[in-house]
Each structure stands twice: as C-alpha cells, then as structure tokens.
C-alpha cells in the first residue's frame, strides 16, 4: 500500500516512525514550508521534514494546498492512503485523491474537543480522561466517521506538554492499527454523536491571561493547560510574568482582608490570593528573563510597589 504522510510538529514523528518500522511504503511526506523559527529566527525544517530526510523520503512543502503545482505531483504519486497527523485542514480536492481515502489522528476523544487545541482545552477544563481518535476526513473539520480510539488518564498535576507526549505515543499505535484495518478492508467507521461535540479553538494571547478573581482550581487548570507553551501570564509592576507550575494552597492565607491577585511571600514561597483560596506558584518567568523556580525568582526580584498580580 502506497502511503503519503502529512504532518508538521514533533507530535507527528512517532506516527511516521511506526509506519516505517513496520515496513509500510511511505512514498512522500507533506509538511509545512521552511520558515524562520525560534529566538534567532534562523530558517529551519519542521520536525517531520527532518525525520523524513534522515530516512530518504521525498518531501513536499506546499504554500497553498489547492495549487496545481502541489496537486499534480501529489496525484502522480498514485497514493492509496493519506495519513494525516497534526497538519493543516485539507480541501476536498486533496483528501479525495487516494483510492482508500484519508484519515486523521486527532488528540481527543471525538466528538469532544474538535478544533486546533484539544490537548490544552482538555486540561484547562479539568478533564480526568483524554485520548486520541482516528477518523476518515470529510468536508467539515473533525466531524468524520471514527475508526479507532484510545483512552488515557489525565493525572491531577499533568500539564499540556506531558499529555502531548503521552498522546503522541499512543496515537502512533492507533495510526498503525488504523492503517492495518484499512489495508485489510476491515475498517468499520462509525458516525460521531454530534450532540456530544465540544470546541477546542485556537489559543490566543488573551486566552492565556490569568483572572485572579476566578477560583483556585480554575486558575490552576489554566496554568497547567498552557504549560509549557504558550504559558499562562499575568502582570507584575508593569512586566509580563509567565507561570508554568502551581499548586492549590489549602491552608489559611497569611494576610487577612486582601483582594484577589495580591501576593504573600513566606520563606521561599510565593502565594497569590484567588477568589476562594490561594495558589502557590512554583515555576515562573519574568519578561526578558529565563524560566526559573520561584525560589530563584525571589532571590533576584525586588518588589518596588504593592505586591499584586494584575
């Protein structure tokens, strides 16, 4: 079976790797164009392109997916199947090319968390379980018929990066199983229950701003749901502060009669008042500085005004 694999980030690499390890013929990889990345803005390859070149797989990098300069070479590969993992939304003229169809691996238990950021939103919303879904593509995004699913527990202190890594690995196994079912003609897709659908929209900067007037659990889930990237943030003395790790503080707050967002420093800890209790901040990054533990932050930061996150 002739497979074309479509993907871009690190999340997709185990899925491509497992197909090669099981001797599937991946005739080409489609990934995002090269572009400046990182602090130095040096032009670099996507993780999928880097992996593909290491394994001598032909790489296509279209700017526009409906461009004939991309469609014609793609058709000339005569693909049987497209495997799509963390790529762009495919137009119908693309996903209908393969003789056996195109399926996507999505990082949620569809129909829950349809959209661009399912891992983040699952943790932000305090889910105790997550998973992956393989489904056949159709015109409306993330609505295609489900082929396979795999579930995993979301540990109480797990952050988005940790869940990402778990789902990437179990997702690779689901990709392999899905390809085998399609190859054998044994895939029995089932329709999604649309009434159970929930959104997972793209994360924007304002999504990440902490509202200290919210309950501790809600803020704590926001912090871990955005860690390590793009990270929840707040303001302190006119500078942006990113917070990567916290825990709910269940003891009595050491300062009486203060409002949400105000800070108390006790020994080497930093506590922030919330609507219903407090959070202890464990890992932090001041604007223009490195990410660090709160202990290191407190050694180097001098408060010049009221201690309050805004």
C-alpha positions as CSV (number, residue, x, y, z in Angstrom):
1,X,0.0,0.0,0.0
2,X,1.3,3.4,-1.1
3,X,1.0,5.9,1.8
4,X,1.5,9.7,1.8
5,X,2.1,11.0,5.3
6,X,1.1,14.6,6.2
7,X,2.3,16.3,9.3
8,X,4.4,19.0,10.8
9,X,5.3,19.1,14.5
10,X,7.1,16.7,16.9
11,X,3.7,15.2,17.8
12,X,3.5,13.6,14.4
13,X,7.0,12.0,14.3
14,X,6.2,8.8,16.3
15,X,3.3,8.1,13.9
16,X,5.6,8.3,10.8
17,X,8.3,6.3,12.6
18,X,6.0,3.4,13.5
19,X,4.8,3.1,9.9
20,X,8.4,2.8,8.7
21,X,9.3,0.4,11.5
22,X,6.5,-1.9,10.3
23,X,7.7,-1.7,6.7
24,X,4.9,0.4,5.2
25,X,5.8,2.2,2.0
26,X,5.7,5.9,2.7
27,X,6.4,7.4,-0.8
28,X,6.2,11.0,0.3
29,X,5.8,13.4,3.3
30,X,3.8,16.6,3.1
31,X,4.8,19.2,5.6
32,X,4.8,23.0,6.2
33,X,7.3,25.2,4.3
34,X,10.6,26.1,5.9
35,X,10.5,29.3,7.8
36,X,12.4,31.2,10.5
37,X,11.8,29.7,13.9
38,X,13.0,30.3,17.4
39,X,14.6,33.3,19.1
40,X,17.3,33.6,16.4
41,X,14.8,33.4,13.6
42,X,17.1,31.0,11.7
43,X,15.4,29.1,8.8
44,X,14.8,25.6,10.0
45,X,12.9,22.4,8.9
46,X,9.8,21.1,10.5
47,X,10.4,18.0,12.8
48,X,8.6,15.9,10.2
49,X,10.8,17.1,7.3
50,X,14.0,16.5,9.4
51,X,12.8,12.9,10.1
52,X,11.8,12.3,6.5
53,X,15.2,13.5,5.1
54,X,17.0,11.2,7.6
55,X,15.1,8.3,6.1
56,X,15.4,9.5,2.5
57,X,11.7,10.1,2.0
58,X,10.5,12.6,-0.7
59,X,9.2,15.8,0.9
60,X,6.5,18.2,-0.5
61,X,6.1,21.6,1.1
62,X,3.2,23.4,-0.4
63,X,2.3,27.0,0.4
64,X,-1.2,26.5,-0.9
65,X,-2.9,23.1,-0.7
66,X,-5.2,23.8,-3.7
67,X,-2.4,24.9,-6.0
68,X,-1.9,22.8,-9.1
69,X,1.9,22.9,-8.6
70,X,1.2,20.8,-5.5
71,X,-1.9,18.8,-6.6
72,X,-0.3,17.4,-9.8
73,X,2.9,15.9,-8.1
74,X,0.7,14.5,-5.4
75,X,-1.6,12.8,-7.9
76,X,1.4,11.4,-9.8
77,X,2.4,9.5,-6.6
78,X,-0.8,7.4,-7.1
79,X,-1.4,7.2,-3.3
80,X,-3.6,4.5,-1.8
81,X,-3.9,6.3,1.5
82,X,-3.2,9.7,3.2
83,X,-2.3,9.5,6.9
84,X,-2.7,13.0,8.4
85,X,-1.3,13.8,11.9
86,X,-1.2,17.4,13.1
87,X,-1.3,19.1,9.7
88,X,-3.5,21.7,8.1
89,X,-7.1,21.4,7.1
90,X,-7.2,19.6,3.7
91,X,-9.5,20.8,1.0
92,X,-11.8,18.2,-0.7
93,X,-9.7,18.2,-3.9
94,X,-6.8,16.9,-1.8
95,X,-8.3,14.3,0.6
96,X,-10.3,12.6,-2.1
97,X,-7.2,11.8,-4.2
98,X,-6.2,8.4,-2.5
99,X,-8.0,5.3,-3.6
100,X,-8.5,4.2,0.0
101,X,-9.3,7.6,1.5
102,X,-7.6,9.8,4.0
103,X,-7.7,9.6,7.8
104,X,-6.6,12.0,10.5
105,X,-5.3,11.4,14.0
106,X,-6.9,13.8,16.4
107,X,-5.7,14.4,20.0
108,X,-9.0,14.0,21.7
109,X,-11.9,11.6,22.2
110,X,-14.1,12.9,19.4
111,X,-16.6,14.4,19.2
112,X,-15.2,16.1,22.3
113,X,-12.7,18.9,21.7
114,X,-13.0,19.5,18.0
115,X,-10.6,22.1,16.9
116,X,-7.0,23.3,16.9
117,X,-6.0,22.9,20.6
118,X,-7.7,19.8,22.1
119,X,-4.8,19.0,24.5
120,X,-4.8,22.4,26.0
121,X,-8.6,22.7,26.4
122,X,-8.9,19.2,27.9
123,X,-6.6,20.2,30.8
124,X,-8.0,23.8,31.1
125,X,-11.4,22.3,31.6
126,X,-10.2,19.8,34.2
127,X,-10.8,16.6,32.3
128,X,-9.8,13.4,34.1
129,X,-9.5,11.5,30.8
130,X,-8.3,12.2,27.3
131,X,-7.2,10.2,24.3
132,X,-6.8,10.0,20.5
133,X,-9.2,9.3,17.6
134,X,-8.5,8.2,14.0
135,X,-11.3,9.2,11.6
136,X,-11.9,9.5,7.9
137,X,-11.7,13.0,6.6
138,X,-14.8,14.8,5.3
139,X,-15.5,18.4,4.5
140,X,-16.5,19.7,8.0
141,X,-13.4,19.8,10.2
142,X,-13.1,17.0,12.8
143,X,-16.5,15.5,12.1
144,X,-15.6,12.4,10.0
145,X,-16.6,8.8,10.9
146,X,-14.5,7.3,13.7
147,X,-12.3,4.4,13.0
148,X,-10.4,3.8,16.3
149,X,-9.9,5.5,19.7
150,X,-7.6,5.0,22.6
151,X,-8.0,6.5,26.1
152,X,-5.6,7.6,28.8
153,X,-6.0,9.1,32.3
154,X,-5.1,12.7,32.9
155,X,-3.2,12.8,36.1
156,X,-4.2,15.6,38.6
157,X,-0.9,17.6,38.1
158,X,-0.3,16.7,34.5
159,X,0.4,19.7,32.2
160,X,-0.3,20.1,28.5
161,X,3.3,19.2,27.5
162,X,3.2,15.9,29.4
163,X,-0.2,14.9,28.0
164,X,1.1,15.9,24.5
165,X,3.9,13.3,24.8
166,X,1.6,10.6,26.1
167,X,-0.9,11.1,23.3
168,X,1.8,11.3,20.6
169,X,3.0,7.8,21.6
170,X,-0.5,6.1,22.0
171,X,-1.5,8.0,18.8
172,X,1.3,6.3,16.9
173,X,-0.1,2.9,17.9
174,X,-3.6,3.9,16.7
175,X,-2.2,5.1,13.4
176,X,-0.6,1.7,12.9
177,X,-3.7,-0.2,13.8
178,X,-5.9,2.0,11.6
179,X,-3.6,1.5,8.6
180,X,-3.7,-2.2,9.1
181,X,-7.5,-2.2,9.3
182,X,-7.8,-0.2,6.1
183,X,-5.2,-2.4,4.3
184,X,-7.2,-5.5,5.2
185,X,-10.6,-3.9,4.4
186,X,-11.7,-4.3,8.0
187,X,-12.2,-0.7,9.0
188,X,-15.8,-0.2,10.3
189,X,-16.1,3.5,10.8
190,X,-19.0,4.9,12.9
191,X,-20.6,8.3,12.9
192,X,-19.8,10.8,15.6
193,X,-22.5,11.8,18.0
194,X,-22.7,15.4,17.1
195,X,-24.8,16.3,20.1
196,X,-21.9,15.5,22.4
197,X,-19.4,17.7,20.5
198,X,-17.4,20.4,22.3
199,X,-15.0,23.0,20.8
200,X,-11.2,23.3,21.2
201,X,-10.5,26.6,19.5
202,X,-7.1,28.1,18.8
203,X,-5.4,29.6,21.8
204,X,-4.8,33.4,21.6
205,X,-2.7,35.6,23.9
206,X,-5.7,36.9,25.8
207,X,-6.9,33.3,26.4
208,X,-3.7,32.9,28.5
209,X,-4.2,35.9,30.8
210,X,-4.9,34.8,34.4
211,X,-8.0,36.3,36.0
212,X,-7.2,36.1,39.7
213,X,-10.9,36.6,40.6
214,X,-11.5,33.0,39.4
215,X,-11.4,30.0,41.8
216,X,-8.1,28.4,42.5
217,X,-8.9,25.2,40.7
218,X,-9.9,27.0,37.6
219,X,-6.7,29.1,37.5
220,X,-4.5,26.1,38.4
221,X,-6.0,24.2,35.4
222,X,-5.4,27.1,33.1
223,X,-1.8,27.2,34.1
224,X,-1.1,23.5,33.6
225,X,-3.3,23.5,30.4
226,X,-1.0,26.2,28.9
227,X,2.3,24.8,30.2
228,X,4.9,24.8,28.7
229,X,3.5,26.6,25.7
230,X,2.2,29.2,25.2
231,X,2.0,29.7,29.1
232,X,-0.4,31.4,31.3
233,X,0.6,35.0,32.1
234,X,-0.1,37.9,34.4
235,X,1.3,41.4,35.1
236,X,3.6,42.5,37.9
237,X,4.9,46.0,38.2
238,X,4.4,46.6,34.5
239,X,6.1,43.4,33.4
240,X,4.6,40.3,32.0
241,X,5.1,37.2,34.2
242,X,4.6,33.7,32.7
243,X,3.6,31.0,35.2
244,X,4.3,27.4,34.3
245,X,3.5,25.5,37.5
246,X,1.4,26.0,40.6
247,X,-0.4,24.1,43.3
248,X,-3.6,24.9,45.2
249,X,-2.8,26.2,48.7
250,X,-5.3,24.8,51.2
251,X,-4.0,26.4,54.3
252,X,-5.1,29.8,55.7
253,X,-3.7,32.7,53.7
254,X,-1.1,34.5,55.8
255,X,-2.6,38.0,55.2
256,X,-6.1,39.0,56.1
257,X,-8.6,41.1,54.2
258,X,-6.9,41.3,50.8
259,X,-8.3,41.0,47.3
260,X,-7.6,38.5,44.5
261,X,-4.2,38.8,42.9
262,X,-2.4,40.1,46.0
263,X,0.8,38.3,46.9
264,X,2.2,36.9,50.1
265,X,5.8,35.8,50.4
266,X,6.6,33.2,53.1
267,X,10.2,32.0,53.3
268,X,10.9,30.7,49.8
269,X,7.3,30.5,48.6
270,X,5.0,32.9,46.7
271,X,1.3,32.7,47.3
272,X,-1.4,34.5,45.3
273,X,-4.9,35.2,46.6
274,X,-7.7,33.9,44.4
275,X,-11.5,34.1,44.6
276,X,-11.9,31.2,47.0
277,X,-8.4,30.4,48.4
278,X,-4.9,30.8,47.1
279,X,-2.3,29.3,44.7
280,X,1.3,28.6,45.4
281,X,3.4,29.5,42.4
282,X,6.2,27.0,41.7
283,X,7.8,28.0,38.3
284,X,7.8,31.4,36.7
285,X,9.4,33.5,34.0
286,X,9.8,37.3,34.2
287,X,9.6,39.2,30.9
288,X,13.1,39.2,29.3
289,X,14.4,36.5,31.8
290,X,14.8,32.8,31.8
291,X,12.2,30.4,33.2
292,X,13.1,29.5,36.8
293,X,11.9,28.2,40.1
294,X,10.1,30.6,42.4
295,X,13.0,30.3,44.9
296,X,15.4,31.6,42.3
297,X,12.9,34.3,41.2
298,X,12.5,35.6,44.7
299,X,16.3,35.8,45.2
300,X,16.7,38.1,42.2
301,X,13.4,40.1,42.1
302,X,13.0,43.2,44.3
303,X,9.4,44.4,44.8
304,X,9.2,48.2,44.4
305,X,5.5,48.6,45.0
306,X,2.4,46.7,46.2
307,X,2.8,43.0,45.7
308,X,-0.1,42.2,43.4
309,X,-0.6,40.3,40.1
310,X,-2.8,42.1,37.7
